């Protein structure tokens, strides 16, 4: 089984978004996200002042929430540099957001429940 999901990115002013490379090939549970052929996303998912995402994984989660997106990232550096923001939209149409403000690289998480947990779109902005 391939443990990666392949998306392609589209740039926007102050951010961008990524959707499946092939129709219906969503980001599946227990897989890493690949965008534009890259597993290291630090040059694709970027924020202002050096903030970026290095990688993302979608897994199942025991407990109250059934699913978790793990994001290896760091926020913008410097006073008043703000935050980096991510939005994940699942197959049911529900969206989940994450703000990354610490300039120290660490793992950030979004936990959610869904009847259709596969992610169909990832957006980022600052």
Secondary structure in CASP SS format (residue, H / E / C, confidence):
PFRMAT SS
TARGET T0000
AUTHOR 0000-0000-0000
METHOD secondary structure of the structure
MODEL  1
X C 1.00
X C 1.00
X C 1.00
X E 1.00
X E 1.00
X E 1.00
X E 1.00
X E 1.00
X E 1.00
X E 1.00
X E 1.00
X E 1.00
X C 1.00
X C 1.00
X E 1.00
X E 1.00
X E 1.00
X E 1.00
X E 1.00
X E 1.00
X C 1.00
X C 1.00
X C 1.00
X C 1.00
X C 1.00
X C 1.00
X E 1.00
X C 1.00
X C 1.00
X C 1.00
X E 1.00
X E 1.00
X E 1.00
X E 1.00
X E 1.00
X C 1.00
X C 1.00
X E 1.00
X C 1.00
X C 1.00
X C 1.00
X C 1.00
X C 1.00
X C 1.00
X C 1.00
X E 1.00
X C 1.00
X C 1.00
X C 1.00
X C 1.00
X C 1.00
X E 1.00
X E 1.00
X E 1.00
X E 1.00
X E 1.00
X E 1.00
X E 1.00
X E 1.00
X E 1.00
X C 1.00
X C 1.00
X C 1.00
X C 1.00
X C 1.00
X C 1.00
X E 1.00
X E 1.00
X E 1.00
X E 1.00
X E 1.00
X E 1.00
X E 1.00
X E 1.00
X C 1.00
X C 1.00
X C 1.00
X C 1.00
X C 1.00
X C 1.00
X C 1.00
X C 1.00
X C 1.00
X E 1.00
X E 1.00
X E 1.00
X E 1.00
X E 1.00
X E 1.00
X E 1.00
X C 1.00
X C 1.00
X C 1.00
X C 1.00
X E 1.00
X E 1.00
X E 1.00
X E 1.00
X E 1.00
X E 1.00
X C 1.00
X C 1.00
X C 1.00
X C 1.00
X C 1.00
X E 1.00
X E 1.00
X E 1.00
X E 1.00
X E 1.00
X E 1.00
X E 1.00
X C 1.00
X C 1.00
X C 1.00
X C 1.00
X C 1.00
X C 1.00
X E 1.00
X E 1.00
X E 1.00
X E 1.00
X E 1.00
X E 1.00
X E 1.00
X C 1.00
END
